Amino acid sequence: MAKRVVLAIDGPAGAGKSTIARTLAERLGYIYIDTGAMYRAVALWALRLGVALDDSHRLERLALESNIEFAPGASTVLLNGEDVTEAIRAPEVSEAASKVSAVPAVRRALVAAQRRMAQGTSVVMEGRDIGTVVFPDALVKVFLDAAPEVRTARRVQDLAARGETQTQADEVARQMADRDHRDRTRPEAPLVQAPDATYIDSSALPPDGVVEAILKLVRAKTSNGGIH
Ligand code: DC
């Protein structure tokens, strides 16, 4: 019988997760779920309402009450029906999302939502804790990484594409290092490689090469079992 597949892609910011995960979802016909966008959406809501980023009680309520949707086939993110695709990428939201995502009650609420989104359907899910916490039994797990200077250069490029050319590369590097440190050292679901994840360094590999490498992993796991 056809079984649903979870393809988990974890790794630090700037490793190329979004580009790779989105392409893989298209190629495989799976649903793409960007869990970072969910933490960003809750952070955006908290900033708008002036909720303190360490007020775990109110943040939990926001996480439970938020209706976060991904428009199928597009990279549009909806928060309570509003298109927040652009708004959640602002630097202050990145900073706030990193803090909000360290709150255990927020993680519980969003992990439950992530599991619901993947019910009965094959997904490519990207984040920090997909292979360790959200779906420890995911069929394929990848830990996507890149050298810090490569990750900084990619983030500078992303910001430039958004029209933000004021931020200096060393400032971006410092902010990314801070967020990475917070993501890797928080007590709840820190960013770590799952023992059974495949490590891929995307520093010198073009996106196509990374996609092909992961498709090979998926095919190796799905070719015998009638899994789609
Ligand atoms: O991947 P991103 O930069 O959009 O993620 C935003 C923040 O959310 C980042 O600080 C890491 C955090 N995050 C997390 O803690 N767990 C996830 N599954 C995804 C993102």
Residues whose N, C-alpha, C, O or C-beta is under 5 A from the ligand:
A	BS01	DC	A13 T35 G36 A37 Y39 S94 A97 S98 S101 E126 G127 R128 D129 D183
